[in-house]
Amino acid sequence: MIYKKFGKLDWEISQVGYGMWGMAGWSKSNDITSHKSLDKAVELGCNFFDTAWGYGEGKSERILSNLLKRHKSKRLYTATKIPPKIDQWPPNKSSLLKDIYPSDHIISYTEKSLKNLDIETIDLLQFHVWEDSWADNDEWKEMIVKLKKEGKVSTFGISVNRWEPSNCIKALESGLIDAVQVIYNIFDQSPEDELFPYCKKNNIGVIARVPFDEGSLTGKLSIHSKWEQGDFRNTYFGSENLPPTIERISKLKKMLGKEMPIAELALRFIASNPIVNTMIPGMRQLQNVKANMAISNGIGLSKQWMSNLKDHRWDRVPTNWSC
């Protein structure tokens, strides 16, 4: 496993981290399998785990708490997120900070996460949604200073809204945000335009999420794919998105041939970008943990491969199904 310095922080985190949404918010989750998969990830060198109160209303955080207890001798980094007060993902463009992240809400959910994780200090606490129109409001800044002073949070980050990678730069200019979590994959390459150069210049930690585009870049979807009721993927891969996604995956597979599995290509694409500190694929099965951790071996994609993959960039705008 390769370890990378996380922005300006004195943290050495695994190049492949662990995204824990699927363990609480997706269908066919199994707690026993989840525990075994997490343990295997630690065994293979993973030390960065990303969760959120919104993943099963704290269930994913409690699963992570059990992992921390099973591996007390290891330095494992905890990253979680404060949900918006209004159940709106992402928030309306005209929304106000007082409606989404009032001070008492930030404090309340920090305490809930601390209790779920059963720890004294959260390593990285992220705003789960964000609008940069809030950046000049002092309330969120005061809460960051307060919670860090109290020792309840080490550092703060922003989980950037889907397909809006620049919708956080004003907040970054405050100097109070040390990390961004952004969707970055073969299809979603737009963070390279503005966000990544800013993060490089200002030494902001970068977490790449949704490396498999919610599963399409594993190559396992078909035009007939369906999930159990309540599973987010039924919305994301609805009639507007599934057909064009399958078409793009087919083109990618044709270009790839038998050189490597498409899932491996997806992760090596991210690993080949030096600005990204860690990526957080969701993993619920042991075989996926082993395969995903194995890509952190220092072997990146060639310049030719990276150039070819530029042609697979897919610029999209947020919609009612893409949250």
C-alpha positions as CSV (number, residue, x, y, z in Angstrom):
1,M,0.0,0.0,0.0
2,I,1.2,3.5,-0.9
3,Y,0.7,6.2,1.7
4,K,0.4,9.9,0.8
5,K,0.6,13.1,2.9
6,F,-2.9,14.5,3.3
7,G,-2.6,18.1,2.1
8,K,-1.0,20.3,4.8
9,L,-1.8,17.9,7.6
10,D,0.7,15.6,9.2
11,W,-1.2,12.5,8.1
12,E,0.1,9.6,6.0
13,I,-3.1,8.0,4.6
14,S,-3.5,5.0,2.3
15,Q,-3.9,5.7,-1.4
16,V,-6.9,3.5,-1.4
17,G,-9.3,4.3,1.4
18,Y,-12.7,2.8,2.2
19,G,-16.1,4.3,1.3
20,M,-18.8,3.0,3.8
21,W,-22.1,4.2,2.3
22,G,-22.9,0.8,0.8
23,M,-22.7,-0.8,4.2
24,A,-25.8,1.0,5.5
25,G,-27.6,2.7,2.7
26,W,-27.7,0.2,-0.2
27,S,-29.6,-3.0,-0.6
28,K,-28.0,-6.5,0.1
29,S,-25.8,-5.1,2.8
30,N,-24.7,-7.7,5.4
31,D,-23.1,-6.7,8.6
32,I,-21.0,-9.8,9.0
33,T,-19.6,-9.5,5.5
34,S,-19.0,-5.8,6.1
35,H,-16.9,-6.5,9.2
36,K,-14.8,-9.1,7.4
37,S,-14.3,-6.8,4.5
38,L,-13.2,-3.9,6.7
39,D,-10.8,-6.2,8.6
40,K,-9.3,-7.4,5.4
41,A,-8.8,-3.8,4.2
42,V,-6.9,-3.0,7.4
43,E,-4.8,-6.1,7.0
44,L,-3.9,-4.9,3.5
45,G,-2.9,-1.5,4.7
46,C,-6.0,0.7,4.4
47,N,-6.1,3.3,7.2
48,F,-8.6,5.9,5.9
49,F,-12.4,5.2,6.4
50,D,-15.1,7.6,5.2
51,T,-18.6,7.4,6.6
52,A,-21.5,9.8,7.4
53,W,-24.4,10.1,9.8
54,G,-26.6,10.0,6.7
55,Y,-25.5,6.5,5.9
56,G,-28.2,4.6,7.7
57,E,-28.8,7.3,10.3
58,G,-25.5,6.5,12.0
59,K,-25.4,2.8,11.3
60,S,-22.3,3.1,9.1
61,E,-20.6,5.2,11.8
62,R,-21.3,2.4,14.4
63,I,-19.9,-0.2,12.0
64,L,-16.7,1.9,11.8
65,S,-16.7,2.2,15.6
66,N,-16.5,-1.6,15.9
67,L,-13.6,-1.6,13.4
68,L,-11.7,0.9,15.5
69,K,-12.2,-1.2,18.6
70,R,-11.0,-4.4,16.8
71,H,-7.8,-2.6,15.7
72,K,-6.9,-0.4,18.6
73,S,-3.2,-0.8,18.0
74,K,-3.4,0.8,14.5
75,R,-3.7,4.4,13.5
76,L,-7.0,4.5,11.5
77,Y,-8.3,7.8,10.3
78,T,-12.0,8.6,10.7
79,A,-13.9,10.8,8.3
80,T,-17.6,11.5,8.7
81,K,-20.1,14.1,7.6
82,I,-22.8,16.4,9.0
83,P,-26.1,16.0,7.1
84,P,-28.1,19.1,6.0
85,K,-30.9,20.1,8.4
86,I,-33.4,20.0,5.5
87,D,-33.6,16.7,3.6
88,Q,-32.5,18.2,0.3
89,W,-29.5,16.8,-1.6
90,P,-28.0,19.1,-2.8
91,P,-29.7,22.1,-1.2
92,N,-31.6,24.6,-3.3
93,K,-29.4,27.3,-4.8
94,S,-31.3,30.0,-2.9
95,S,-31.0,28.2,0.4
96,L,-29.5,30.0,3.4
97,L,-26.9,28.6,5.8
98,K,-29.3,29.1,8.7
99,D,-31.7,26.6,7.1
100,I,-29.1,24.0,6.3
101,Y,-26.3,24.3,8.9
102,P,-27.4,26.4,11.8
103,S,-24.9,26.4,14.7
104,D,-27.0,24.1,17.0
105,H,-27.4,21.6,14.1
106,I,-23.6,21.4,13.5
107,I,-23.0,20.9,17.2
108,S,-25.8,18.3,17.6
109,Y,-24.6,16.1,14.7
110,T,-21.0,16.4,15.8
111,E,-22.1,15.0,19.1
112,K,-24.1,12.3,17.5
113,S,-21.2,11.2,15.3
114,L,-18.8,11.2,18.3
115,K,-21.3,9.0,20.2
116,N,-21.7,6.6,17.2
117,L,-18.0,6.4,16.6
118,D,-17.3,6.2,20.3
119,I,-14.2,8.4,20.0
120,E,-13.2,11.7,21.6
121,T,-12.0,13.4,18.4
122,I,-13.2,13.1,14.8
123,D,-10.2,13.3,12.5
124,L,-12.1,14.8,9.6
125,L,-15.6,16.3,9.8
126,Q,-17.1,17.2,6.5
127,F,-20.1,19.3,5.5
128,H,-22.1,16.7,3.5
129,V,-23.5,19.3,1.1
130,W,-22.4,22.8,0.3
131,E,-23.3,26.0,-1.5
132,D,-20.5,28.6,-1.9
133,S,-23.0,31.4,-1.4
134,W,-22.7,30.6,2.3
135,A,-18.9,31.1,2.3
136,D,-19.0,34.7,3.7
137,N,-21.3,33.8,6.6
138,D,-19.3,33.7,9.8
139,E,-21.5,31.2,11.6
140,W,-20.0,28.1,10.1
141,K,-16.5,29.5,10.6
142,E,-17.2,30.1,14.3
143,M,-18.4,26.5,14.7
144,I,-15.2,25.2,13.1
145,V,-13.0,27.2,15.5
146,K,-15.2,26.2,18.5
147,L,-15.2,22.4,17.8
148,K,-11.5,22.3,17.0
149,K,-10.7,24.3,20.2
150,E,-12.8,21.9,22.2
151,G,-10.9,19.0,20.8
152,K,-13.9,17.3,19.3
153,V,-12.7,17.7,15.7
154,S,-9.2,17.7,14.3
155,T,-10.0,19.2,10.9
156,F,-12.8,20.1,8.6
157,G,-13.7,19.4,5.0
158,I,-16.4,19.8,2.4
159,S,-18.0,17.0,0.4
160,V,-18.7,18.8,-2.8
161,N,-22.0,18.5,-4.6
162,R,-22.2,16.1,-7.5
163,W,-21.0,17.6,-10.8
164,E,-20.2,21.0,-9.1
165,P,-16.5,20.7,-8.3
166,S,-15.9,24.5,-8.1
167,N,-18.8,25.1,-5.8
168,C,-16.5,25.2,-2.7
169,I,-13.6,27.4,-3.7
170,K,-14.8,30.5,-1.9
171,A,-15.1,28.4,1.3
172,L,-11.5,27.1,0.7
173,E,-10.3,30.7,0.6
174,S,-11.3,31.0,4.3
175,G,-8.3,28.9,5.2
176,L,-10.5,26.8,7.6
177,I,-11.1,23.9,5.2
178,D,-8.3,21.4,4.9
179,A,-9.9,18.8,2.6
180,V,-12.4,18.4,-0.2
181,Q,-14.2,15.2,-1.2
182,V,-15.2,15.3,-4.8
183,I,-16.6,13.0,-7.4
184,Y,-13.7,12.1,-9.7
185,N,-13.6,9.2,-12.2
186,I,-13.1,8.4,-15.8
187,F,-16.4,10.0,-16.7
188,D,-16.3,12.9,-14.2
189,Q,-13.0,14.6,-15.0
190,S,-14.1,18.2,-14.5
191,P,-12.3,18.6,-11.1
192,E,-9.1,18.8,-13.1
193,D,-10.2,22.2,-14.6
194,E,-10.3,24.4,-11.5
195,L,-10.6,22.6,-8.2
196,F,-7.5,20.4,-8.5
197,P,-5.1,23.2,-9.5
198,Y,-6.5,25.3,-6.5
199,C,-5.9,22.3,-4.1
200,K,-2.4,21.8,-5.4
201,K,-1.5,25.5,-5.1
202,N,-3.0,25.7,-1.6
203,N,-2.1,22.2,-0.3
204,I,-5.7,21.1,0.3
205,G,-6.3,17.4,0.8
206,V,-8.2,15.7,-2.0
207,I,-10.5,12.6,-1.6
208,A,-11.8,11.1,-4.8
209,R,-15.3,9.6,-4.3
210,V,-17.6,7.6,-6.6
211,P,-14.6,6.1,-8.5
212,F,-16.9,3.5,-10.1
213,D,-19.7,6.0,-11.0
214,E,-22.0,4.3,-8.5
215,G,-21.1,1.0,-10.1
216,S,-21.2,1.5,-13.8
217,L,-17.4,1.5,-14.1
218,T,-17.2,-2.0,-12.6
219,G,-18.6,-3.1,-16.0
220,K,-21.3,-5.2,-14.3
221,L,-24.4,-3.2,-15.3
222,S,-26.8,-3.9,-18.1
223,I,-29.7,-2.0,-19.6
224,H,-31.9,-4.2,-17.5
225,S,-30.2,-3.6,-14.1
226,K,-32.6,-3.0,-11.2
227,W,-32.1,-2.9,-7.4
228,E,-34.4,-3.4,-4.4
229,Q,-36.8,-0.7,-3.5
230,G,-35.2,2.2,-1.7
231,D,-31.8,1.7,-3.2
232,F,-30.3,5.0,-4.5
233,R,-29.1,3.3,-7.7
234,N,-32.7,2.9,-8.9
235,T,-32.9,6.7,-9.1
236,Y,-29.4,7.4,-10.3
237,F,-29.6,4.7,-13.1
238,G,-33.1,5.6,-14.2
239,S,-34.3,6.1,-17.8
240,E,-32.4,9.3,-18.2
241,N,-29.0,8.0,-17.2
242,L,-28.8,4.2,-17.6
243,P,-29.0,3.9,-21.4
244,P,-26.3,6.6,-22.2
245,T,-24.1,5.1,-19.4
246,I,-24.3,1.6,-20.8
247,E,-23.4,3.1,-24.2
248,R,-20.3,4.8,-22.8
249,I,-19.3,1.7,-20.9
250,S,-19.5,-0.3,-24.1
251,K,-17.1,2.1,-25.8
252,L,-14.7,2.0,-22.9
253,K,-14.7,-1.8,-22.9
254,K,-14.0,-1.9,-26.6
255,M,-11.0,0.4,-26.2
256,L,-9.8,-1.6,-23.2
257,G,-10.0,-5.1,-24.7
258,K,-8.5,-7.7,-22.4
259,E,-5.7,-5.6,-21.0
260,M,-7.2,-5.3,-17.5
261,P,-10.6,-5.4,-15.8
262,I,-12.5,-2.1,-16.3
263,A,-12.8,-1.7,-12.5
264,E,-9.0,-1.8,-12.3
265,L,-8.7,0.8,-15.0
266,A,-11.1,3.0,-13.1
267,L,-9.0,3.0,-10.0
268,R,-5.6,3.2,-11.8
269,F,-6.9,6.3,-13.6
270,I,-7.4,8.0,-10.2
271,A,-4.2,6.7,-8.8
272,S,-2.3,8.2,-11.7
273,N,-3.3,11.7,-10.7
274,P,-0.8,13.0,-8.1
275,I,-3.2,15.6,-6.8
276,V,-5.5,13.0,-5.4
277,N,-4.4,11.9,-1.9
278,T,-6.9,9.0,-1.5
279,M,-9.9,7.4,-3.2
280,I,-12.8,5.8,-1.4
281,P,-14.4,2.9,-3.4
282,G,-17.3,1.2,-1.7
283,M,-16.5,-2.4,-0.9
284,R,-18.8,-5.0,0.6
285,Q,-17.2,-8.2,-0.6
286,L,-13.7,-9.7,0.3
287,Q,-12.8,-10.2,-3.3
288,N,-13.4,-6.6,-4.1
289,V,-11.4,-5.4,-1.1
290,K,-8.4,-7.5,-2.3
291,A,-8.7,-6.3,-5.9
292,N,-9.1,-2.7,-5.1
293,M,-6.3,-2.6,-2.5
294,A,-4.0,-4.3,-5.0
295,I,-4.0,-1.3,-7.3
296,S,-1.9,0.7,-4.8
297,N,1.4,-0.7,-6.0
298,G,3.0,2.3,-7.7
299,I,2.1,1.2,-11.2
300,G,0.1,4.0,-12.8
301,L,-1.4,4.2,-16.3
302,S,0.8,5.3,-19.2
303,K,0.6,8.8,-20.6
304,Q,-1.0,7.2,-23.7
305,W,-3.7,5.6,-21.6
306,M,-4.4,8.8,-19.7
307,S,-4.6,10.7,-23.0
308,N,-7.0,8.1,-24.4
309,L,-9.2,8.3,-21.3
310,K,-9.7,12.1,-21.8
311,D,-12.0,11.2,-24.7
312,H,-14.3,9.5,-22.2
313,R,-14.9,12.6,-20.2
314,W,-18.7,13.2,-19.7
315,D,-19.6,16.7,-18.5
316,R,-23.0,16.7,-16.8
317,V,-25.1,19.1,-14.7
318,P,-27.0,18.3,-11.5
319,T,-30.5,17.1,-11.9
320,N,-33.3,15.8,-9.7
321,W,-32.0,12.2,-10.0
322,S,-28.3,12.9,-9.6
323,C,-28.1,14.0,-6.0
